Every structure is written in structure tokens, then in C-alpha cells.
């Protein structure tokens, strides 16, 4: 027979009377422990992803190129004050080739092409990243909603995505830019509103795949609401795809801004790489043989687009388990 003086139940702290709930370990509420554990797991996952990205040669190359252009964009006002871009203050010859102090020569107004390229990095990166944020938000929202809801709303969103996909991208951008006007905000909005359908299509396909998994069905059977399913189950699982696609969309956005500026639909008061190319074409740089007026901004566009493309491919390899296992 037991005299009641045996060892306390398993999991009970020493000195705690039997039958008494000792509470959570450390005195913290269970929800706080769960949140701390979730944060620790997220930090560990981010660290693993970062280390895996650094093992990708393309990812490292893309990061290095992007870091260089970000530094150039940040230091442009310091190295080349805004006064150097004013036509009334320049004293240099027009369309002059590279010489001491002007390694990229001068433009048709006598302004340093190097200063223009440095300032153009600010606008090109700003437009590319801002337009991509709009595109990713719209594409993710429409993609998850059209894949989750199997009613009229989902059908309408799917048809809307198909409608945007069949319309040629460049003519649509040109029409919208012409109607809305030529300024930086309108260019960002136009590119963002016309580049989301591809993301929405990818996210919708991933949403359909995720919602067919057993744990989502169990959550729905236990009474989980639509918002809970989309934000707690679907969204975390589509984010790797969205992140990988974001870097590729930035490249498209920068190329689109360059095209609009080259066609004269960009902000006439903002210096961007596309605007430099447009000015060079208008000044007859091709026939004049002023290669220094055309090559630097063109090479910058190619390098930034290449950097984002390399980074996007590397992120896809890091975040996609099927590619890692392959």
C-alpha cells in the first residue's frame, strides 16, 4: 500500500506538492513561450537561408552588383552636388569625349555623364523597387483570393488576371503613362498596376496546391475561418515563391522605366538612365559617334537587371525544397 509519500508525478518541480499545477516553465505564460519559440525558429530559418544564399555564386554576384549601385545612388548627392547638373552653371564643352575629371565625357549641355549616371541610379532603383512592391502586394492578394475562394469572387479575380495577361504589356504601359501624365509617381503606379498578373497566376497555382493538403482540411474541419486559413496557412507557404519572384519583377520594372523614359513618357525633370539614353538619342549621339553618352547608362541598366535576375534565381534555389534536394 502507498503511504502518499512517494515521488511527485513526472514533470513536477521538486518541492511541489502532488496535485498542484506548477505552471509553465520559468513562470512565463504558454502563449509567450510559443511566440518566443516561433521567433527563434524564424531567426534560425533566416540565418540558414542567408548562409545558403552566400553559397550560391550567382546570388553573391548579384548582391555585390546591387550593393555597388546602392552605394553609388546614396553617395551621388555628396560626390556630385545638384548644382553640377544645372545647365546654366556648366562651363565644359558639349559632347566632349572622356578627359581628365570627366571619365565619361559630357552630354549635349556640357554636363558630366558620370554625374548623370550616378544620379540616374537613384531614380531607376526607386522606381524599380517601389513599382515592384505595388506589383507584389496586388499579385499576392489577387492570387491568394482567387485560389482560396471558389465562388463568384474567385472567378472574377481569375478572369481579371487572364484579361491583364492577354493584353500586351508595353502598349498598356504606354497608354496608361500617357493618360495619367509624366511624373515619377505616375510611372511607379503604372508599372506596378501592369506587372502583377504573372505573380498572381503563380501565387494562385501555389494556393490551390497548399489548400489541397491534409493539414489545411483539418484546420477547416475544426472551424478555422477564411482569414485564418489565408493568413496562417496559405500566406506563409507562398512567401518563398513571392520573394523569389520579387527580384525578377524588379528587373522588369527597371527595364520598363528605362523604356518609358526613352520614349519620352518618363518624368522630364528627373534624371534616370532611360532619360539619359533619350537625351543622347535626341542629341544625335549615334551619328556623332558619342559612345560615352550611350554606353554607360546602357551598361548600368544591363548590370542591374542582370544582378536582380541572378539574385532571383539564387533565391529560388535556396527557398525551393525541390531544387535543394535536386
C-alpha positions in Angstrom: 0.0 0.0 0.0 1.2 3.6 -0.8 1.6 5.9 2.2 1.2 9.0 0.0 4.8 9.9 0.4 6.1 8.7 -3.0 7.8 10.8 -5.6 5.8 13.6 -7.3 4.4 12.9 -10.8 6.7 13.2 -13.8 7.2 16.8 -14.9 6.5 18.3 -11.4 9.2 20.5 -10.0 10.9 19.3 -6.8 9.2 20.6 -3.7 5.9 21.0 -5.4 3.1 19.1 -3.7 1.4 16.4 -5.7 -1.7 17.5 -7.5 -0.5 21.1 -7.7 -0.1 22.7 -11.1 3.4 24.2 -11.2 2.6 26.4 -14.2 4.7 27.0 -17.2 8.5 26.6 -17.0 10.1 29.9 -16.0 6.8 31.4 -15.0 6.0 32.7 -18.5 2.6 32.2 -19.9 2.2 29.4 -22.5 1.4 31.9 -25.3 4.6 33.9 -24.6 6.7 30.7 -24.7 5.1 29.7 -28.0 5.7 33.1 -29.6 9.3 33.2 -28.4 9.9 29.7 -29.8 8.3 30.8 -33.1 10.5 33.9 -33.3 13.6 31.8 -32.6 12.7 29.3 -35.3 12.1 32.2 -37.8 15.5 33.7 -36.9 17.2 30.3 -37.4 15.4 29.8 -40.7 16.5 33.3 -41.9 20.1 32.6 -40.9 20.1 29.2 -42.7 18.6 30.9 -45.9 21.2 33.6 -45.7 24.1 31.2 -45.4 22.7 29.1 -48.3 22.4 32.2 -50.4 26.0 33.1 -49.8 26.9 29.6 -51.1 25.2 30.5 -54.5 27.8 32.1 -56.8 25.1 33.9 -58.8 23.5 35.2 -55.6 26.8 36.6 -54.3 27.5 38.2 -57.7 24.0 39.8 -57.8 24.3 41.1 -54.2 27.7 42.6 -55.0 26.5 44.4 -58.1 23.4 45.7 -56.2 25.5 46.8 -53.3 27.7 48.8 -55.6 24.8 50.6 -57.3 23.1 51.3 -53.9 26.3 52.9 -52.7 26.5 55.0 -55.9 22.9 56.1 -55.5 23.4 57.1 -51.9 26.7 59.0 -52.5 25.5 60.7 -55.7 24.4 64.0 -53.9 27.6 64.0 -51.9 30.1 63.4 -54.7 28.1 65.3 -57.4 26.1 68.2 -55.8 22.9 69.1 -57.5 24.5 72.3 -58.9 26.7 70.2 -61.2 23.6 69.1 -63.1 22.4 72.7 -63.8 22.8 73.7 -67.5 23.4 77.4 -66.6 26.4 76.5 -64.4 28.4 74.2 -66.7 31.5 75.6 -68.4 32.6 72.3 -70.2 32.4 71.7 -73.9 29.4 69.9 -75.3 29.5 66.3 -76.4 33.2 66.1 -75.4 34.8 62.7 -75.1 36.4 61.4 -71.9 39.2 63.6 -70.4 40.7 64.4 -67.1 38.0 64.9 -64.4 35.3 63.7 -66.8 35.9 59.9 -67.4 32.5 59.5 -69.1 32.7 62.7 -71.1 30.0 65.4 -71.3 26.5 65.4 -72.6 24.9 67.8 -75.1 24.7 70.5 -72.4 28.3 70.1 -71.2 27.2 68.2 -68.0 29.3 65.3 -66.8 27.8 62.0 -68.0 29.3 60.3 -64.9 27.3 62.6 -62.6 24.2 61.9 -64.7 24.7 58.2 -64.4 25.2 58.4 -60.6 22.0 60.5 -60.1 20.1 58.2 -62.5 20.8 55.3 -60.3 18.6 56.9 -57.6 15.5 57.2 -59.8 15.9 53.9 -61.6 16.3 51.9 -58.3 13.5 53.9 -56.7 11.1 53.3 -59.5 12.0 49.6 -59.8 11.7 48.8 -56.1 8.6 50.9 -55.5 6.7 49.5 -58.5 7.7 46.0 -57.5 6.2 46.5 -54.0 2.9 47.5 -55.6 3.0 44.6 -58.0 3.8 42.0 -55.3 1.1 43.3 -53.0 -1.5 43.2 -55.7 -0.3 39.9 -57.2 -0.2 38.2 -53.8 -3.6 39.5 -52.7 -5.3 38.6 -56.0 -3.5 35.2 -56.3 -4.4 34.0 -52.8 -8.0 35.3 -53.0 -8.7 33.8 -56.5 -7.2 30.4 -55.4 -8.9 30.3 -52.0 -12.5 31.5 -52.8 -14.3 29.0 -55.1 -17.2 31.4 -55.7 -18.0 34.4 -57.9 -15.3 36.5 -56.3 -12.6 33.9 -57.2 -13.9 33.5 -60.7 -14.0 37.3 -61.3 -10.4 37.7 -60.0 -9.2 34.8 -62.2 -10.8 36.3 -65.3 -9.3 39.7 -64.4 -5.9 38.2 -64.2 -6.4 36.5 -67.6 -7.5 39.8 -69.1 -4.4 41.6 -68.0 -2.2 38.7 -69.1 -3.5 38.7 -72.7 -3.0 42.5 -73.2 0.4 43.4 -74.5 2.4 44.8 -71.6 4.3 47.6 -73.3 1.3 49.2 -75.2 -0.8 49.1 -72.0 2.0 50.8 -70.0 2.4 53.5 -72.8 -1.3 54.2 -72.8 -1.6 54.5 -69.1 1.5 56.7 -68.8 0.1 59.0 -71.5 -3.3 59.3 -69.8 -2.0 59.7 -66.2 0.8 62.1 -67.1 4.6 62.0 -66.9 6.0 62.1 -63.3 7.7 59.7 -61.1 4.7 58.8 -59.0 2.6 58.0 -62.1 5.4 56.0 -63.6 5.6 53.9 -60.4 1.9 53.4 -60.3 1.6 52.5 -64.0 4.4 49.9 -63.8 3.1 48.5 -60.6 -0.5 48.2 -61.9 0.5 46.4 -65.1 3.1 43.9 -63.8 1.2 42.0 -61.1 -0.7 39.4 -63.3 2.2 37.0 -63.6 2.7 37.0 -59.8 -1.0 36.5 -59.3 -1.0 33.4 -61.6 1.9 31.8 -59.8 0.5 32.5 -56.3 -2.9 31.2 -57.3 -1.4 27.9 -58.5 0.6 27.6 -55.3 -2.5 28.4 -53.2 -4.5 25.6 -54.9 -1.7 23.2 -54.1 -1.5 24.2 -50.5 -5.2 24.1 -49.8 -5.4 20.5 -51.0 -3.0 19.4 -48.2 -4.4 17.5 -45.2 -3.5 19.9 -42.5 -5.5 22.7 -44.2 -8.5 20.4 -44.5 -8.2 19.5 -40.8 -8.0 23.2 -39.9 -11.1 23.9 -41.9 -12.9 21.0 -40.3 -12.0 22.4 -36.8 -13.8 25.6 -37.6 -11.0 27.9 -38.9 -12.2 31.0 -40.7 -11.3 32.1 -44.1 -9.0 34.8 -42.8 -7.2 32.4 -40.6 -6.7 29.9 -43.4 -5.3 32.5 -45.8 -3.0 34.3 -43.4 -1.8 31.4 -41.2 -1.6 28.5 -43.6 -1.6 29.8 -47.2 0.4 33.1 -47.0 3.5 31.6 -45.1 3.8 28.9 -47.7 3.6 31.1 -50.7 6.0 33.7 -49.4 9.2 31.9 -50.6 7.7 32.0 -54.1 6.8 35.6 -53.8 10.2 36.6 -52.5 12.0 34.8 -55.4 9.6 36.3 -57.9 10.1 39.8 -56.4 13.7 40.1 -57.5 12.8 39.1 -61.1 10.0 41.7 -61.1 12.3 44.5 -60.0 14.4 43.8 -63.1 11.3 44.0 -65.3 10.2 47.3 -63.6 13.6 48.9 -64.1 13.7 47.9 -67.8 10.1 49.3 -68.1 11.1 52.6 -66.6 14.0 52.8 -68.9 11.8 52.1 -71.9 9.2 54.7 -70.8 11.9 57.3 -70.3 13.5 56.5 -73.6 10.1 57.0 -75.3 9.7 60.4 -73.6 7.0 59.2 -71.2 9.1 59.5 -68.0 9.4 62.4 -65.7 11.2 65.2 -67.7 12.6 66.8 -64.6 14.1 63.6 -63.1 17.4 62.1 -64.1 17.2 58.4 -64.9 19.2 56.0 -67.1 16.3 55.9 -69.6 16.2 59.7 -69.7 19.9 59.9 -70.4 19.5 57.5 -73.3 16.6 59.5 -74.6 18.6 62.7 -74.4 21.5 61.0 -76.2 19.3 59.8 -78.9 17.7 63.2 -79.3 21.1 64.9 -79.5 22.2 62.5 -82.3 24.9 60.8 -80.2 24.8 57.8 -82.5 25.6 59.7 -85.7 28.1 61.9 -83.9 29.9 58.8 -82.5 29.5 59.9 -78.9 29.7 56.4 -77.5 30.4 57.8 -74.0 26.9 59.3 -73.9 25.2 55.9 -74.7 27.3 53.1 -73.3 27.5 54.0 -69.5 23.7 54.3 -68.9 23.0 51.3 -71.1 25.6 49.1 -69.3 24.2 50.2 -65.9 20.7 49.1 -66.9 22.0 45.7 -68.1 24.1 45.2 -64.9 21.2 46.0 -62.5 18.8 43.8 -64.5 21.4 41.0 -64.5 22.0 41.4 -60.8 18.3 41.1 -59.9 17.9 38.2 -62.2 20.9 36.3 -60.7 19.6 37.1 -57.2 16.1 35.9 -58.1 17.5 32.6 -59.4 19.6 32.1 -56.3 16.7 32.8 -54.0 14.6 30.3 -56.0 17.3 27.6 -55.4 17.5 28.5 -51.7 13.8 28.7 -50.9 12.5 25.8 -53.1 13.0 22.5 -51.3 12.7 20.5 -54.6 15.7 22.4 -56.0 17.7 21.9 -52.9 17.1 18.2 -52.9 18.0 18.0 -56.6 
